[in-house]
Amino acid sequence: MKLEIARGLFLVGALGVASLCAAAWHEPDSNVVKSNNGLGYCPAPPSVRLKQAEMRPDQDLLLFMYSLSQGMRSSG
């Protein structure tokens, strides 16, 4: 088999594979998922979703953050 024929067959095969890949390519459409109250997909049960606890930092939060930042330093 001549080199030119082998190159041609390889090119035809590569173009065939590329065209099959292009035909099989599937990208989903860009959709916006909407819900009536914004809680359409929530892994928590409805009774827990309605309760919102207030989060208040305790008095030692600043000391805790300072100790974390000091512990990350290298001693060398």
N, C-alpha and C positions, 0 to 999 in steps of 0.2 A: 504494500500500500504506500502510495506516495505521501510525502509530508503535507502537501497542499490539500489532499483529500482528507487526511486525518485532521488537519486544522479546521477544514470546513465542517466535517462531521461534529467535531467538538464544539464549534461555534453554534451550529444548529441545535445541538443538545443543550448547550448552556442557555440559548435563547428560549428553547422550549420549557426548560425548568423555570426560567425567570417569568415567562408568560403564565405558567401554571400558578406560580406563587402570587403574581399580580391578580389573577382571576380568583384565587382563594382568599385574598386579603379581605378582611371584614373589620371595619371600624364602626363602633356603635355611633348612632347619631347623638348630637349634643342636646340633651333634654334637661329640663329643670324639674326636680322632684318637688312637688308642692303638697302641703298638708293644710288642713283647715286651721289648726292652731299652732303649728310648728313642732308638734310632738308626734308626728306621724310614725316615725321610726325611732323608738326609744327602747333600749333593752330593759329598762326598769318597769315594774308593774304600775298601773295607773294610780294606785293609792300612794305609792312612794313618790311619783312624779309631782304630785300636787304639793307635797310638803317641801318647803325650802328652809333649811336651817340657817340661822345667822351664824356666821363664822367670825369669832372675835379672837384675835391673838392674845395669848396670855402674857404675863409680865416678863417671862424668861425668854421670849422669842428673840429679842435683840442679843441677849447673852449667848443663846444657842447658835445664832448665825455667826457671831464673832468667834466662837470656839470652833465652828466648822471651818471658817476661813483661816484660822491660825493652825489648825491641824493639817491643812493641805500644803503648808510650806515644807520645803526640804530643809533638813538640818545640816546640810553640808556645804 
